């Protein structure tokens, strides 16, 4: 799986809206210092474990995972975006629940 550090674009957030074809869900996890200092590394590890299949390989059917240097949500971290929707004050358990709800 290729990790990127580019911020999510507005076009990527809108991708697939109104379409009959379901676009993959886009997950962007913040790797900024503010989020990491508030437990972001544990949250990142939990998300990566959640998307691993039983063979230990990354399995992302219907999901695109990327990383951002900063999402601008430092005071609310750890944070991630799922299809442009903010999820803040994450802990590993809550992050796993959010990822598991993606169809």
N, C-alpha and C positions, 0 to 999 in steps of 0.2 A: 504494500500500500504506500502510495506516494504522499508525503506530508507537504503541505504548502503553508506559507505564512502570509499569503495575500488576504486582505480583508474581503469580506463578502460584498459583492456589488449589489446595487439595487436591482439590476437585471436578473442576477442569480436568485435574488429573493422572490422575484415575481415569476420566475420560470415555471411554466406548467399551469399557472392559474387560469382557469377558464377553458382548459384543454380537456379533451376526452381521454388523452393519454396521460397516465400518472407519471410524473417526473420523479426521479429519485429525491428523497429527502436530503437536504443539505444540513450538515451538523458542523458548526464552527466552534471550536473550543479555544478560549483565551489562554495564552501562555505568557501574559504580561506579568511583571514582577508583583503588582498588586494582587492579582488573583493567585499567583503561586504562593505568596506569603500568607494567604488566607486558606491554604489547603488545596490549592488547585492541582498540584501534582497528584495527590491521592484521587481527586476527581477524574483527572485524565486517565490514570491507571484503571480506574473502575470502568470508565467508558470503553477503553480498549479491551479489557477483559470481557465485557458484555458482548462485544461484537466478534469475539473469537469463536470459531466453531470447535467442535470436539477434537479436531486434529491440531489445534493450536494455531491454525492459519486464520488470517483476517477474513471474515465473511461479512460482506456488507450488501446483501441483496436489498435493493431499494434505498440505499443510504450512501451519501458521499461525506466522508469525514475529512475535515481540514483543520488547520490550526492558525490562529492569528496572534501576532505579537501583542496586540491590545485591542479590545473591543470598546474601550472607553467607558467601561462599567466598573472601574477600579474600586469604588466605594461600596459596590454591591457584590463583589466577587466571592468565590469563584463563579465564573459566568460562561454561558455558551448560548449560541443561537441555533434554533432548529427551524428551518424554513423561514428565517428572518424574525422569529419570535424570541424575545429575550427570556432566558432562564437564569436567575441570579441566586446568590447565597446558597450555592449548591454544596451538597455533601455527596460522598460516593453513592449512598443508597438512593438519594433523590435523583441523581444523574442517571443511574441504572434504570429507575422506573420510567423516566422520560424517554430514554432510548428504547426500552421495551415496548412503549406505547406506539412507536412509529410502525405503521403498517407497510 
